[in-house]
Amino acid sequence: KIVPIKKSDLQLLVNQQNIDPMQKIVQSDLAKSAPEQLQKQVFKLKLTEGTYKIDYDYLGQHMLLYSTNGHISIIRLKDFELVVERKLTEHIHCACFLQN
C-alpha cells in the first residue's frame, strides 16, 4: 500500500538535507532522502501519449493512469504489475474507479 508523503515529513527532509525551501526539489532528490520503506515505493514511468492524470481505487491498491489522447492503464501497486492497458480511439477527459 502506498502511503503519501506528509507535508511535515517533507519539511523534515528539507531540514535534514539543508535544502533552501525556495530551491526546486526534484523527485530524484526526494527518493534519495526518503526513508527506506518509502524508497521501495518509488517507480519510474515513461509516458509518451500526452498529458496524463491518475486516480487510485478506494483502498489504494490500484492506480488508474490515463492520457487525454486515449491511453488508459491500471497498475497494481503491490508489485507494480500492469493489470490492463488499452489505447482508445476517443479522447479521455475524466476517468475514475467506481465502487459499489
ChimeraX commands (.cxc) that place a marker at each C-alpha (Angstrom):
marker #1 position 0.00,0.00,0.00 radius 0.5
marker #1 position 1.37,3.39,-0.96 radius 0.5
marker #1 position 1.44,5.97,1.79 radius 0.5
marker #1 position 1.61,9.60,0.62 radius 0.5
marker #1 position 4.35,11.85,1.98 radius 0.5
marker #1 position 3.01,14.15,4.68 radius 0.5
marker #1 position 3.87,17.83,4.50 radius 0.5
marker #1 position 5.60,17.57,7.89 radius 0.5
marker #1 position 7.78,14.69,6.61 radius 0.5
marker #1 position 8.71,16.72,3.54 radius 0.5
marker #1 position 9.70,19.65,5.76 radius 0.5
marker #1 position 11.84,17.25,7.84 radius 0.5
marker #1 position 13.61,16.08,4.67 radius 0.5
marker #1 position 14.24,19.69,3.65 radius 0.5
marker #1 position 15.70,20.47,7.09 radius 0.5
marker #1 position 17.89,17.33,7.20 radius 0.5
marker #1 position 19.38,17.94,3.76 radius 0.5
marker #1 position 19.88,21.69,4.31 radius 0.5
marker #1 position 17.84,22.49,1.22 radius 0.5
marker #1 position 16.74,26.05,0.63 radius 0.5
marker #1 position 12.90,26.00,0.70 radius 0.5
marker #1 position 12.86,28.21,-2.40 radius 0.5
marker #1 position 15.04,25.74,-4.30 radius 0.5
marker #1 position 13.25,23.46,-6.73 radius 0.5
marker #1 position 13.12,19.93,-5.33 radius 0.5
marker #1 position 13.05,17.17,-7.94 radius 0.5
marker #1 position 11.75,13.64,-7.43 radius 0.5
marker #1 position 15.22,12.08,-7.50 radius 0.5
marker #1 position 16.24,14.28,-4.54 radius 0.5
marker #1 position 13.18,13.15,-2.60 radius 0.5
marker #1 position 13.86,9.50,-3.39 radius 0.5
marker #1 position 17.43,9.74,-2.08 radius 0.5
marker #1 position 16.33,11.48,1.12 radius 0.5
marker #1 position 13.22,9.42,1.84 radius 0.5
marker #1 position 13.03,6.70,4.49 radius 0.5
marker #1 position 13.91,3.18,3.29 radius 0.5
marker #1 position 10.28,1.99,3.28 radius 0.5
marker #1 position 9.28,4.90,1.06 radius 0.5
marker #1 position 12.24,4.36,-1.27 radius 0.5
marker #1 position 10.84,0.89,-2.09 radius 0.5
marker #1 position 7.66,2.54,-3.38 radius 0.5
marker #1 position 9.42,4.79,-5.89 radius 0.5
marker #1 position 8.98,3.83,-9.53 radius 0.5
marker #1 position 9.52,5.47,-12.90 radius 0.5
marker #1 position 7.17,5.62,-15.86 radius 0.5
marker #1 position 7.96,6.78,-19.38 radius 0.5
marker #1 position 4.74,8.37,-20.61 radius 0.5
marker #1 position 4.63,9.32,-24.29 radius 0.5
marker #1 position 0.92,9.71,-25.04 radius 0.5
marker #1 position 0.46,13.34,-23.98 radius 0.5
marker #1 position -0.76,14.70,-20.66 radius 0.5
marker #1 position -1.50,12.02,-18.05 radius 0.5
marker #1 position -3.72,12.03,-14.98 radius 0.5
marker #1 position -4.10,9.42,-12.25 radius 0.5
marker #1 position -6.70,8.08,-9.87 radius 0.5
marker #1 position -6.45,5.48,-7.12 radius 0.5
marker #1 position -9.01,2.91,-6.10 radius 0.5
marker #1 position -10.70,3.18,-2.69 radius 0.5
marker #1 position -8.09,1.03,-0.91 radius 0.5
marker #1 position -5.09,2.47,-2.74 radius 0.5
marker #1 position -4.19,-0.92,-4.22 radius 0.5
marker #1 position -4.54,0.07,-7.88 radius 0.5
marker #1 position -3.63,3.14,-9.88 radius 0.5
marker #1 position -5.62,4.23,-12.92 radius 0.5
marker #1 position -3.42,6.11,-15.36 radius 0.5
marker #1 position -4.95,7.83,-18.38 radius 0.5
marker #1 position -3.99,10.35,-21.04 radius 0.5
marker #1 position -6.12,12.83,-22.91 radius 0.5
marker #1 position -5.06,11.07,-26.14 radius 0.5
marker #1 position -6.89,7.84,-25.22 radius 0.5
marker #1 position -4.23,5.73,-23.48 radius 0.5
marker #1 position -5.51,4.06,-20.30 radius 0.5
marker #1 position -3.94,1.53,-17.93 radius 0.5
marker #1 position -4.39,0.06,-14.47 radius 0.5
marker #1 position -1.37,-0.81,-12.35 radius 0.5
marker #1 position -1.44,-2.98,-9.21 radius 0.5
marker #1 position 0.73,-1.08,-6.72 radius 0.5
marker #1 position 1.57,-4.09,-4.55 radius 0.5
marker #1 position 4.02,-5.38,-7.15 radius 0.5
marker #1 position 3.75,-2.64,-9.82 radius 0.5
marker #1 position 2.21,-5.18,-12.21 radius 0.5
marker #1 position 0.33,-3.90,-15.26 radius 0.5
marker #1 position -3.25,-5.23,-14.95 radius 0.5
marker #1 position -4.71,-3.81,-18.16 radius 0.5
marker #1 position -3.67,-1.37,-20.86 radius 0.5
marker #1 position -5.74,-0.04,-23.76 radius 0.5
marker #1 position -5.37,2.57,-26.48 radius 0.5
marker #1 position -8.81,4.01,-27.20 radius 0.5
marker #1 position -9.80,5.91,-30.34 radius 0.5
marker #1 position -11.56,8.59,-28.26 radius 0.5
marker #1 position -10.13,11.38,-26.14 radius 0.5
marker #1 position -10.37,10.85,-22.37 radius 0.5
marker #1 position -11.42,13.87,-20.32 radius 0.5
marker #1 position -12.02,12.13,-16.99 radius 0.5
marker #1 position -11.66,8.63,-15.54 radius 0.5
marker #1 position -12.17,7.09,-12.11 radius 0.5
marker #1 position -12.63,3.81,-10.27 radius 0.5
marker #1 position -16.24,3.03,-9.40 radius 0.5
marker #1 position -17.12,1.35,-6.09 radius 0.5
marker #1 position -20.32,-0.35,-5.06 radius 0.5
marker link #1:1,2 radius 0.2
marker link #1:2,3 radius 0.2
marker link #1:3,4 radius 0.2
marker link #1:4,5 radius 0.2
marker link #1:5,6 radius 0.2
marker link #1:6,7 radius 0.2
marker link #1:7,8 radius 0.2
marker link #1:8,9 radius 0.2
marker link #1:9,10 radius 0.2
marker link #1:10,11 radius 0.2
marker link #1:11,12 radius 0.2
marker link #1:12,13 radius 0.2
marker link #1:13,14 radius 0.2
marker link #1:14,15 radius 0.2
marker link #1:15,16 radius 0.2
marker link #1:16,17 radius 0.2
marker link #1:17,18 radius 0.2
marker link #1:18,19 radius 0.2
marker link #1:19,20 radius 0.2
marker link #1:20,21 radius 0.2
marker link #1:21,22 radius 0.2
marker link #1:22,23 radius 0.2
marker link #1:23,24 radius 0.2
marker link #1:24,25 radius 0.2
marker link #1:25,26 radius 0.2
marker link #1:26,27 radius 0.2
marker link #1:27,28 radius 0.2
marker link #1:28,29 radius 0.2
marker link #1:29,30 radius 0.2
marker link #1:30,31 radius 0.2
marker link #1:31,32 radius 0.2
marker link #1:32,33 radius 0.2
marker link #1:33,34 radius 0.2
marker link #1:34,35 radius 0.2
marker link #1:35,36 radius 0.2
marker link #1:36,37 radius 0.2
marker link #1:37,38 radius 0.2
marker link #1:38,39 radius 0.2
marker link #1:39,40 radius 0.2
marker link #1:40,41 radius 0.2
marker link #1:41,42 radius 0.2
marker link #1:42,43 radius 0.2
marker link #1:43,44 radius 0.2
marker link #1:44,45 radius 0.2
marker link #1:45,46 radius 0.2
marker link #1:46,47 radius 0.2
marker link #1:47,48 radius 0.2
marker link #1:48,49 radius 0.2
marker link #1:49,50 radius 0.2
marker link #1:50,51 radius 0.2
marker link #1:51,52 radius 0.2
marker link #1:52,53 radius 0.2
marker link #1:53,54 radius 0.2
marker link #1:54,55 radius 0.2
marker link #1:55,56 radius 0.2
marker link #1:56,57 radius 0.2
marker link #1:57,58 radius 0.2
marker link #1:58,59 radius 0.2
marker link #1:59,60 radius 0.2
marker link #1:60,61 radius 0.2
marker link #1:61,62 radius 0.2
marker link #1:62,63 radius 0.2
marker link #1:63,64 radius 0.2
marker link #1:64,65 radius 0.2
marker link #1:65,66 radius 0.2
marker link #1:66,67 radius 0.2
marker link #1:67,68 radius 0.2
marker link #1:68,69 radius 0.2
marker link #1:69,70 radius 0.2
marker link #1:70,71 radius 0.2
marker link #1:71,72 radius 0.2
marker link #1:72,73 radius 0.2
marker link #1:73,74 radius 0.2
marker link #1:74,75 radius 0.2
marker link #1:75,76 radius 0.2
marker link #1:76,77 radius 0.2
marker link #1:77,78 radius 0.2
marker link #1:78,79 radius 0.2
marker link #1:79,80 radius 0.2
marker link #1:80,81 radius 0.2
marker link #1:81,82 radius 0.2
marker link #1:82,83 radius 0.2
marker link #1:83,84 radius 0.2
marker link #1:84,85 radius 0.2
marker link #1:85,86 radius 0.2
marker link #1:86,87 radius 0.2
marker link #1:87,88 radius 0.2
marker link #1:88,89 radius 0.2
marker link #1:89,90 radius 0.2
marker link #1:90,91 radius 0.2
marker link #1:91,92 radius 0.2
marker link #1:92,93 radius 0.2
marker link #1:93,94 radius 0.2
marker link #1:94,95 radius 0.2
marker link #1:95,96 radius 0.2
marker link #1:96,97 radius 0.2
marker link #1:97,98 radius 0.2
marker link #1:98,99 radius 0.2
marker link #1:99,100 radius 0.2
view
